[in-house]
Amino acid sequence: MIQSEKLNVLTTKNNTNFLSDLKSLFKGIVLIANVLPVFTGLWLAMYFTNTSFIDNLDAVIFTITGSTFVMAGALALNNWYDADIDAKMARTKNRPTVTGAISLNAVLTIGITLSILGFLLLLFTTAESTIYALVGWVTYVLLYTMWSKRRYTFNTLIGSISGAVTPLIGWAAIDSGMHTVPIVLFLILFFWQMPHTYAIAMKKCDEYRYAGVVMLPVVHGFRKTKKQIVIYILCLLPLPFFLTSLGSIFTAIATILNAGWLVLSVSSYFIQDDLKWAHLNFIYSVNYILFLYVLMVVMTILK
């Protein structure tokens, strides 16, 4: 009886560790955060084209599942390629690619398999949606992870493109992405990711420096990074006014959010603790994008 209980505890612990390793491998929170804009783009496309969610249920399933697989595959390949530098950073040293819980060959196989499967599923939607997913995958895996991340400070700019195409994937599964709304959704994510990533880079500056990752604050210091953060937040200010079709309430709330972030970014010149300020910016940025993209969906339901 005692041996049986010990075995059950051990099995449960192993299962928990395995699930934790998978969550770390696919960067669970990052993956979910990237799927949300896909759904928002999909939902808004149906709203603006007056098409039914039920009538497009197959497209919804293929788009969400396919894009999730593509992104999970890209994230796994990122972990596979970056195993050496992940071992040098406190925030990534417990990833299964570092600890050896999942072999690098297995991670490579998982990454390639999920990516291919994801693209095949997206082909059941539209070619345009699949192309946007391919652009995101190539940008993130090849141009960001394998080419620019360790060489150039503009790696953040390249990485932002891969994250910004997500609403286009969702929208294009229903209608052509050559429309004001999905383009603005792309721009919001693109400009948002720059100050968001710079805030992380400031917080983890010493770790990035030790690992040899060429981030802006590592190479050019905090002062230039803070200036860049202000500039990209300024770029967000006019974007809500291109989404007036979502209603004046949405435009007002989005503008208030942008103004609040701008005030916070400018406050860096009056706060001596740069790391504390960077953390506040990181928290604001995470809540900003989640709230904004959920709000877009909510506004269409309330109208």
C-alpha positions in Angstrom: 0.0 0.0 0.0 2.8 2.4 1.0 4.8 1.5 -2.2 1.7 2.1 -4.3 1.2 5.6 -2.8 4.8 6.4 -3.4 4.5 5.3 -7.0 1.4 7.4 -7.5 3.1 10.5 -6.0 6.2 9.9 -8.2 4.0 9.5 -11.3 2.1 12.6 -10.6 5.4 14.5 -10.0 6.8 13.2 -13.3 3.7 14.2 -15.2 3.7 17.7 -13.6 7.4 18.1 -14.5 6.7 17.0 -18.1 3.8 19.4 -18.5 6.0 22.2 -17.0 8.7 21.4 -19.5 6.3 21.5 -22.4 4.9 24.9 -21.1 8.5 26.2 -21.0 9.4 24.7 -24.4 6.4 26.4 -26.1 6.7 29.5 -23.9 3.1 29.0 -22.8 2.2 32.6 -21.9 3.9 34.0 -25.1 2.0 31.4 -27.2 -1.4 32.3 -25.7 -0.6 36.0 -26.1 0.1 35.5 -29.8 -3.0 33.4 -30.4 -5.3 36.2 -29.0 -4.6 38.6 -31.9 -5.2 35.8 -34.4 -8.7 35.3 -32.9 -9.3 39.1 -32.7 -8.4 39.5 -36.4 -10.6 36.5 -37.2 -13.5 37.8 -35.2 -13.3 41.4 -36.6 -13.2 40.1 -40.1 -16.4 38.2 -39.6 -17.9 41.3 -38.0 -17.0 43.7 -40.8 -18.0 41.3 -43.5 -21.3 40.4 -41.8 -20.6 36.7 -41.8 -21.7 34.2 -39.2 -19.4 32.6 -36.7 -21.2 29.3 -37.0 -21.1 29.4 -40.8 -17.3 29.9 -40.5 -16.7 27.4 -37.7 -14.4 25.3 -39.9 -12.3 28.3 -40.8 -12.1 29.3 -37.1 -10.9 25.8 -36.0 -8.4 25.5 -38.9 -7.1 29.1 -38.3 -6.7 28.9 -34.5 -5.3 25.4 -34.5 -3.0 25.9 -37.5 -1.6 29.2 -36.3 -1.1 27.8 -32.8 0.9 24.9 -34.3 3.0 27.2 -36.5 3.8 29.5 -33.6 4.5 26.6 -31.2 6.8 25.1 -33.8 8.6 28.4 -34.2 9.0 28.9 -30.5 10.4 25.3 -30.1 12.9 26.0 -32.8 13.9 29.2 -31.1 14.6 27.2 -27.9 16.5 24.6 -29.9 18.8 27.2 -31.5 19.2 29.3 -28.4 20.0 26.5 -25.9 23.6 27.7 -25.5 22.7 31.3 -24.6 19.6 30.2 -22.6 22.0 28.3 -20.3 23.7 31.6 -19.4 20.5 33.5 -18.4 18.6 33.1 -15.1 15.2 33.6 -16.8 15.8 30.7 -19.3 18.2 28.4 -17.6 15.4 26.0 -16.5 14.1 25.4 -20.0 14.1 21.7 -21.0 16.6 22.4 -23.8 19.0 23.5 -21.1 18.3 21.0 -18.4 18.3 18.1 -20.9 14.7 17.1 -19.9 13.9 17.0 -23.6 16.8 16.3 -26.0 17.7 18.9 -28.6 17.1 16.4 -31.4 13.6 15.9 -30.1 13.0 19.6 -29.8 14.2 20.1 -33.4 11.8 17.3 -34.6 8.9 18.8 -32.6 9.5 22.2 -34.0 9.7 21.2 -37.6 6.7 18.8 -37.3 4.4 21.3 -35.6 5.4 24.0 -38.1 4.6 21.8 -41.1 1.4 20.5 -39.6 0.3 24.1 -38.8 0.9 25.3 -42.4 -1.0 22.3 -43.7 -4.0 23.2 -41.5 -3.9 26.8 -42.5 -4.0 25.8 -46.2 -7.6 24.7 -45.5 -8.4 28.4 -44.9 -6.9 30.7 -47.5 -3.5 31.0 -49.2 -3.2 34.6 -48.0 -3.6 33.5 -44.3 -1.0 30.8 -44.8 1.4 33.3 -46.4 1.1 35.7 -43.5 1.9 32.8 -41.1 4.9 31.9 -43.3 6.1 35.5 -43.1 5.9 35.4 -39.4 7.6 32.0 -39.1 10.5 33.0 -41.5 10.9 36.3 -39.7 11.0 34.8 -36.3 13.0 31.6 -36.9 15.4 32.6 -39.6 15.8 36.4 -39.6 15.4 36.9 -35.8 16.6 33.8 -34.0 19.3 32.6 -36.4 20.5 35.8 -38.0 20.0 39.0 -36.2 19.6 38.2 -32.5 23.3 37.8 -31.7 24.6 40.3 -34.2 22.5 43.4 -34.5 20.5 45.7 -32.2 17.7 45.9 -34.8 16.8 42.3 -34.0 13.9 43.7 -31.9 12.6 45.4 -35.0 12.7 42.1 -37.0 11.1 40.2 -34.1 8.3 42.7 -34.0 7.3 41.9 -37.5 6.8 38.2 -36.7 4.5 39.0 -33.8 2.6 41.7 -35.7 1.3 39.5 -38.5 -0.9 37.4 -36.2 -4.1 39.5 -36.6 -3.5 39.4 -40.4 -3.5 35.6 -40.2 -6.9 35.6 -38.6 -8.4 38.3 -40.8 -7.2 36.8 -44.0 -8.8 33.5 -43.2 -12.1 35.3 -43.8 -11.4 38.2 -46.1 -8.5 40.0 -47.8 -6.0 41.6 -45.4 -5.9 44.7 -47.6 -8.2 46.6 -45.3 -7.7 49.4 -42.9 -8.6 47.5 -39.8 -6.2 44.5 -40.1 -3.4 46.9 -41.2 -4.0 49.0 -38.1 -4.0 45.9 -35.9 -0.7 45.0 -37.4 0.7 48.4 -36.7 -0.5 48.4 -33.1 1.3 45.1 -32.4 4.4 46.2 -34.3 4.8 49.5 -32.4 3.8 47.9 -29.1 6.4 45.2 -29.2 9.3 47.6 -29.4 8.8 49.4 -26.0 7.6 46.1 -24.5 10.8 44.2 -25.6 13.0 47.1 -24.7 11.6 47.1 -21.2 12.4 43.4 -20.8 15.9 44.1 -22.2 16.5 46.8 -19.7 15.3 44.6 -16.8 17.6 41.7 -18.0 20.4 43.8 -19.4 23.2 42.1 -17.4 21.9 38.7 -18.4 21.7 39.6 -22.1 25.2 41.1 -21.9 26.6 37.9 -20.3 24.9 35.7 -22.8 26.1 37.8 -25.8 22.7 38.9 -27.0 23.0 42.2 -28.8 20.1 44.2 -27.3 19.8 48.0 -27.5 20.4 48.7 -23.8 23.4 46.4 -23.8 25.1 48.2 -26.7 23.9 51.8 -26.4 22.8 52.1 -22.8 19.6 52.9 -21.0 19.3 56.6 -22.1 19.0 55.8 -25.8 16.7 52.9 -25.0 14.3 55.1 -23.1 14.2 57.6 -26.0 13.3 54.8 -28.3 10.5 53.7 -26.0 9.0 57.2 -26.0 9.2 57.4 -29.8 7.4 54.1 -30.4 4.7 54.9 -27.9 4.2 58.2 -29.7 3.7 56.1 -32.9 0.7 54.4 -31.2 -1.1 57.6 -30.5 -2.9 58.2 -33.8 -3.8 54.5 -34.5 -7.1 54.4 -32.5 -8.5 57.1 -34.7 -8.3 54.7 -37.7 -10.6 52.3 -35.8 -13.5 54.6 -35.2 -15.7 51.9 -36.8 -15.4 50.1 -33.5 -17.1 53.1 -31.8 -16.2 56.3 -30.0 -15.9 54.5 -26.7 -13.2 52.2 -28.0 -11.3 55.2 -29.5 -11.5 57.1 -26.2 -10.4 54.1 -24.1 -7.5 53.3 -26.5 -6.4 56.9 -26.5 -6.4 57.1 -22.7 -4.3 53.9 -22.6 -1.8 55.4 -25.0 -1.7 58.7 -23.1 -1.1 56.8 -19.8 1.7 54.8 -21.3 3.3 57.9 -22.8 3.2 59.6 -19.4 4.8 56.6 -17.8 7.5 56.5 -20.5 8.3 60.2 -20.1 8.5 59.7 -16.3 11.8 57.8 -16.8 13.5 61.2 -16.9 12.3 61.9 -13.3 12.8 58.4 -11.8 16.3 57.4 -10.8 15.7 53.7 -10.5 15.8 52.6 -14.2 15.1 48.9 -13.4 12.0 49.8 -11.4 10.8 52.0 -14.2 11.5 49.3 -16.8 9.5 46.8 -14.7 6.5 49.3 -14.5 6.7 49.7 -18.3 6.7 45.9 -18.8 3.6 45.4 -16.6 1.8 48.3 -18.3 2.7 46.9 -21.8 1.4 43.4 -21.0 -1.9 44.6 -19.6 -2.2 47.2 -22.4 -2.1 44.8 -25.3 -4.3 42.1 -23.6 -7.0 44.6 -22.7 -6.9 46.4 -26.0 -7.4 43.2 -28.1 -10.1 41.9 -25.9 -11.8 45.2 -25.9 -12.0 45.2 -29.7 -14.0 41.9 -29.6 -16.2 43.2 -26.7 -17.1 46.4 -28.6 -18.4 44.4 -31.5 -20.6 42.3 -29.2 -22.0 45.4 -27.4 -22.7 47.3 -30.6 
